Amino acid sequence: MRPVDPRSPHAAPPPSRGVHHLALNTDDMKATIDFYAGVLGMPLVHALRVPPGVGVGPGNRGNPPFENLRHYFFDAGGDSLVAFFEIPKGAKPQADRNAVAAMQHCSFTTTPAQFDAVMQRLRDAGVDVLGPIDVGAGTQSIYFYDPNGIRLEYSCQHGDGDNPRVLERWTQTRDEALGELRTLSDDAQWLDAVTRHLPASR
């Protein structure tokens, strides 16, 4: 078993070190660039066209089923990316974010200085912002929509300063998790299996 991340308060190391990229869809790449790079300050770092045969051909690996799509990547911070495919206008309807298998929203971690700066950038751009709202675990969030109708969130743990510790804040004790999980199942073996890695106390 590989060593547990020293920042992790639980004892079950995941098989990845985080999100590589989140792939989303737009039908207006220019407006998407203007919002993510210009308003949110996420630099565009990679711009490509999907290679021939990957859209509708035998090489499709789950990409949108169109040829010659733009696929652009933005630096989301923390060594992770947000990517967009540009779907042809009118080819697909706008998704219901509350549908099963849809992305309900995406939250980005910020420091207090970043949190204040992004709120100001959004307000300066005339974007409607909900919050800041206390969302639990010592975290405040703001919510807003991008030009594609994607719900986004910025989350800040003010007490962490410039070193956000998301796992430390959000990992429950075993008893806290069991209090909710017992509403889902009374299988003691299953409950033990999904909570044994959690700490006994904070």
Backbone hydrogen bonds, N-H to C=O, Kabsch-Sander energy under -0.5 kcal/mol:
donor,donor_aa,acceptor,acceptor_aa,energy
8,S,5,D,-2.1
11,A,197,H,-2.2
22,L,81,L,-1.7
23,A,21,H,-0.6
24,L,22,L,-0.6
24,L,83,A,-2.8
26,T,85,F,-2.5
32,T,28,D,-1.9
33,I,29,M,-2.8
34,D,30,K,-2.6
35,F,31,A,-1.8
36,Y,32,T,-2.9
37,A,33,I,-2.3
38,G,33,I,-1.3
39,V,34,D,-0.8
39,V,35,F,-1.2
40,L,35,F,-2.7
42,M,36,Y,-3.2
45,V,73,F,-2.7
46,H,73,F,-1.4
48,L,71,H,-1.3
50,V,69,L,-2.9
54,V,51,P,-1.8
59,G,53,G,-1.3
60,N,57,G,-1.6
66,F,64,P,-2.3
71,H,48,L,-2.7
72,Y,84,F,-2.0
73,F,46,H,-2.9
74,F,82,V,-2.9
75,D,43,P,-2.7
76,A,74,F,-0.7
76,A,80,S,-2.3
77,G,80,S,-0.6
80,S,77,G,-0.8
81,L,20,H,-2.2
82,V,74,F,-2.1
83,A,22,L,-3.3
84,F,72,Y,-2.5
85,F,24,L,-2.4
86,E,70,R,-2.0
87,I,26,T,-3.2
87,I,85,F,-0.9
91,A,88,P,-2.2
97,R,95,A,-0.8
99,A,96,D,-2.1
102,A,99,A,-1.9
104,Q,102,A,-0.8
106,C,151,R,-1.6
108,F,153,E,-2.7
110,T,155,S,-2.5
115,F,111,T,-2.8
116,D,112,P,-2.2
117,A,113,A,-2.1
118,V,114,Q,-2.9
119,M,115,F,-2.0
120,Q,116,D,-2.0
121,R,117,A,-2.4
122,L,118,V,-2.5
123,R,119,M,-2.4
124,D,120,Q,-2.8
125,A,121,R,-1.6
126,G,123,R,-1.5
127,V,122,L,-2.7
130,L,143,Y,-2.7
131,G,129,V,-0.5
133,I,141,S,-2.3
135,V,133,I,-0.5
135,V,139,T,-2.6
136,G,139,T,-0.7
139,T,136,G,-1.4
140,Q,156,C,-2.7
141,S,133,I,-2.5
142,I,154,Y,-1.9
143,Y,130,L,-2.3
144,F,152,L,-2.1
146,D,150,I,-2.3
149,G,146,D,-2.0
152,L,144,F,-3.4
153,E,106,C,-2.3
154,Y,142,I,-1.9
155,S,108,F,-3.1
156,C,140,Q,-3.0
157,Q,110,T,-0.6
158,H,156,C,-0.8
160,D,157,Q,-2.4
161,G,158,H,-1.4
163,N,160,D,-1.8
169,R,165,R,-2.0
170,W,166,V,-2.4
171,T,167,L,-2.2
172,Q,170,W,-0.5
174,R,199,P,-2.4
177,A,173,T,-2.2
178,L,174,R,-2.6
179,G,175,D,-1.8
180,E,176,E,-0.9
180,E,177,A,-0.8
181,L,177,A,-2.8
182,R,178,L,-2.1
183,T,180,E,-2.0
184,L,181,L,-1.7
185,S,181,L,-1.7
188,A,186,D,-0.9
191,L,187,D,-2.8
192,D,188,A,-2.2
193,A,189,Q,-2.2
194,V,190,W,-2.1
195,T,191,L,-0.6
195,T,192,D,-0.8
196,R,192,D,-1.8
198,L,195,T,-2.0
